[in-house]
Amino acid sequence: FLFVNRSATTCKTLLWDGTGLCIYQKRLSRGKFARLWRQGDGRPLRMTASELGLFLDGAELAGKLPLSAKEIVI
């Protein structure tokens, strides 16, 4: 699961690592996270591990092109 604040500068990620749930928080010092949730039709957004990495880096193209075969549902 991925949670982003209203200003899109901070996000929290819940990730299952195989042995338990991990929670990560990241705040961007410059820029904002891509607003991928506004492009969908209400269904869960599927991202690959590479796309999630790009999203957490603040890349604008996150979620637009598939980069690997393994998907993560957020």
NORFENLIN-V462439 format. One record per pair of residues at least 12 apart in sequence whose C-alpha atoms are under 10 Angstrom apart, sorted by the first residue. I is the first residue (numbers start at 0). GAP is how many residues later the second one is. Records with the same first field share a line. If there is no record, write none. Layout:
I = GAP / GAP
This chain:
0 = 12 / 13 / 14 / 15 / 22 / 43 / 44 / 71 / 72 / 73
1 = 12 / 13 / 21 / 22 / 23 / 43 / 50 / 71 / 72
2 = 22 / 71
3 = 21 / 22 / 23 / 29 / 30 / 31 / 33
4 = 22 / 28
6 = 25 / 26
7 = 19 / 20 / 23 / 24 / 25 / 26 / 27 / 50
8 = 17 / 18 / 19 / 20 / 21 / 22 / 23 / 24 / 25 / 49
9 = 15 / 16 / 17 / 18 / 19 / 22 / 23 / 46
10 = 13 / 14 / 15 / 16 / 17 / 22 / 44 / 45
11 = 12 / 13 / 14 / 15 / 44
12 = 12 / 13 / 39 / 43 / 61
13 = 60
14 = 57 / 59
24 = 31
25 = 30 / 31
26 = 29 / 30 / 31
27 = 28 / 29 / 30
28 = 29
29 = 28
30 = 27 / 28 / 29
31 = 23 / 24 / 25 / 26 / 27 / 28
32 = 21 / 22 / 23 / 24 / 25 / 26 / 27 / 29
33 = 20 / 21 / 22 / 23 / 24 / 25 / 26 / 27 / 28 / 29
34 = 20 / 25 / 27 / 28
35 = 19 / 24 / 25 / 26 / 27 / 28
43 = 29 / 30
44 = 18 / 27 / 28 / 29
45 = 17 / 20 / 25 / 26 / 27 / 28
46 = 15 / 16 / 17 / 18 / 19 / 20 / 21 / 22 / 23 / 24 / 25 / 26 / 27
47 = 14 / 15 / 17 / 18 / 19 / 20 / 21 / 22 / 23 / 24 / 25 / 26
48 = 17 / 18 / 19 / 20 / 21 / 22 / 23 / 24
49 = 12 / 13 / 16 / 17 / 18 / 19 / 20 / 21 / 22
50 = 12 / 13 / 14 / 15 / 16 / 17 / 20 / 21
51 = 19 / 20 / 22
